[in-house]
Amino acid sequence: MLYSLIKPILFQLAPESAHDLTIQMANLCPTLGSLTGIPTNPLLGLKVGSVDWKFPMGLAAGLDKNAEALEFFNAQGFGAIECGTITLKAQEGNPKPRIFRYPEEKSLRNSMGFPNQGLLSIMPRLKRYEGSSPLGVNFGKNKDTTPEESIEELSIIFDTLSHEADYFVINVSSPNTPGLRALQDRSYLSELFSELKKEANGPDLYLKLSPDLSSEKIIDLLHLAREHRLTGIIATNTVIMPERGVGGVSGPIIREKSREIRRIILKEKADLEFIAVGGFTHPQDVMELWKDGGKAFQVYTSYVYQGPKLLQDFYKTLLDFITVQKISLNDFFHLSLEERQYRLKDFSP
Ligand SMILES: Cc1cc2nc3c(=O)[nH]c(=O)nc-3n(C[C@H](O)[C@H](O)[C@H](O)COP(=O)(O)O)c2cc1C
C-alpha cells in the first residue's frame, strides 16, 4: 500500500536517484520496514550452508552496496541480506547514467562498476548490525587492480570482515568491471580459493557465477569450488545483451536464461550449497526452483518493481504450501528430491 503511493514518485526520478533516495529513507526510518514487512515464522526458516535463514528469499547484492539500510531490510523480513559488492578502496564506479529501466518488462539494465565507500567505511555498519536476518558480504576487486594484485586485495577484505558477516561471496561475474569476468578462469580461481580457504574453519564462502558461461565451464568451476571446500555457488549475475546496450540485464527478461544455468548447476550439484538468483518475480518461480532441486533464492529487480508486496505474496504462498503439506521448510528440504517433487506436483500458488 505504502509503496504503491511512493512508487509513481520514485519512477519519475532517474533510476539511480530513485535508488539513492530509497536507501536514504530506509536508513533514516528502519521502522517503515516493519510496517510493510512480513513476520518471522520459524516454520519458514531454513538452513543454507551453515547459516539459518529466516525465510527462503534473500536480498541480492547491489541494492544495499554500502550496508546503509540493513535494519530496514531486516525489518522487511528478508531471509538474509547480502550487501556489497564491497571493494578494498572506495571507488566511484562507471559514469552515469548507469541504471536503465524497462518498465513494460519490469526489468533493469545496469553498468554500475562497483561504486562503493570501501572496506573501512562500511565495516563499522556491519559491526553495529544486530538484526535477525543473517548478513552476507559480496566482495570484489577495485577497478585498477591487476589480477595478480587482486588475490591479496580480496584476501584482505575477507580476513578483515570474517567475523562481521555470516557468509561471503566472491564476485568475479559482474559484466561492468573491465576484465573481471576473465577472472572466472580456473587457474586464477584456484589460486584465489587456496588463499581464502587457508583457515579450515572460516565463514561460509560462495562463488557468484555469470549466466554467460558455457555449461562445460560452469561444471568445471563447480568441481573446482568443491575441491577447494567452498560452501557453494550463487547464480546468476546479470545477463549481457549487447543489443540493449552496455552492462547487464536483470529481472523477468533473464528468468529463462538464469533458470537454464541453475538447472545445469543443480543437476551437477557436486555436493555444494546453492543460492538461486535472477528473474524471481512470482511465487510460481520458487515452486519451479524447488522442483529443479533448489532451495534458497534472492531478489533484486522484482523488489524494485513490486516493493514489499513481493515479500508478502511469496510469504503467503509459502505459508500455504507448508500448511497444506504439514511440514516445516527445513524438514521439507530433508526429503529426497523425488518426494519434494511429488509434494510440489499438485500445488499451484
Ligand atoms: C542496479 C543493480 C546493481 C547490481 N549490483 C550488483 C553488485 O554490486 N554485486 C553483485 O554481485 N550483483 C549485483 N547485481 C546483480 C544482482 O545481485 C542479481 O544477481 C541480478 O540482478 C539478478 O537478479 P534479479 O533478476 O532478481 O535482479 C546488481 C543488479 C542490479 C539491477
The ligand as a MOL file (V3000), in Angstrom:
LIG
                    3D

  0  0  0     0  0            999 V3000
M  V30 BEGIN CTAB
M  V30 COUNTS 31 33 0 0 0
M  V30 BEGIN ATOM
M  V30 1 C 21.3560 -1.9580 -10.2530 0
M  V30 2 C 21.9630 -3.3100 -9.9440 0
M  V30 3 C 23.1820 -3.3730 -9.2830 0
M  V30 4 C 23.7690 -4.6110 -9.0080 0
M  V30 5 N 24.9450 -4.6510 -8.3260 0
M  V30 6 C 25.4930 -5.8490 -8.0060 0
M  V30 7 C 26.6860 -5.9260 -7.2510 0
M  V30 8 O 27.2540 -4.9170 -6.8340 0
M  V30 9 N 27.2000 -7.1640 -6.9960 0
M  V30 10 C 26.5990 -8.3160 -7.4230 0
M  V30 11 O 27.0920 -9.4230 -7.1520 0
M  V30 12 N 25.4430 -8.2800 -8.1210 0
M  V30 13 C 24.8880 -7.0740 -8.4220 0
M  V30 14 N 23.7070 -7.0470 -9.1240 0
M  V30 15 C 23.1170 -8.3170 -9.6090 0
M  V30 16 C 22.0580 -8.8610 -8.6460 0
M  V30 17 O 22.5870 -9.1990 -7.3950 0
M  V30 18 C 21.4130 -10.1230 -9.2680 0
M  V30 19 O 22.3850 -11.1380 -9.3970 0
M  V30 20 C 20.7770 -9.8610 -10.6390 0
M  V30 21 O 20.1880 -8.5810 -10.6800 0
M  V30 22 C 19.7170 -10.9080 -10.9930 0
M  V30 23 O 18.6750 -10.9020 -10.0490 0
M  V30 24 P 17.2470 -10.1380 -10.2980 0
M  V30 25 O 16.7510 -10.5980 -11.6310 0
M  V30 26 O 16.3910 -10.5360 -9.1400 0
M  V30 27 O 17.5520 -8.6800 -10.2970 0
M  V30 28 C 23.1130 -5.8080 -9.4030 0
M  V30 29 C 21.8740 -5.7330 -10.0470 0
M  V30 30 C 21.2950 -4.5080 -10.3270 0
M  V30 31 C 19.9520 -4.4600 -11.0230 0
M  V30 END ATOM
M  V30 BEGIN BOND
M  V30 1 1 1 2
M  V30 2 1 2 3
M  V30 3 2 2 30
M  V30 4 2 3 4
M  V30 5 1 4 5
M  V30 6 1 4 28
M  V30 7 2 5 6
M  V30 8 1 6 7
M  V30 9 1 6 13
M  V30 10 2 7 8
M  V30 11 1 7 9
M  V30 12 1 9 10
M  V30 13 2 10 11
M  V30 14 1 10 12
M  V30 15 2 12 13
M  V30 16 1 13 14
M  V30 17 1 14 15
M  V30 18 1 14 28
M  V30 19 1 15 16
M  V30 20 1 16 17
M  V30 21 1 16 18
M  V30 22 1 18 19
M  V30 23 1 18 20
M  V30 24 1 20 21
M  V30 25 1 20 22
M  V30 26 1 22 23
M  V30 27 1 23 24
M  V30 28 2 24 25
M  V30 29 1 24 26
M  V30 30 1 24 27
M  V30 31 2 28 29
M  V30 32 1 29 30
M  V30 33 1 30 31
M  V30 END BOND
M  V30 END CTAB
M  END
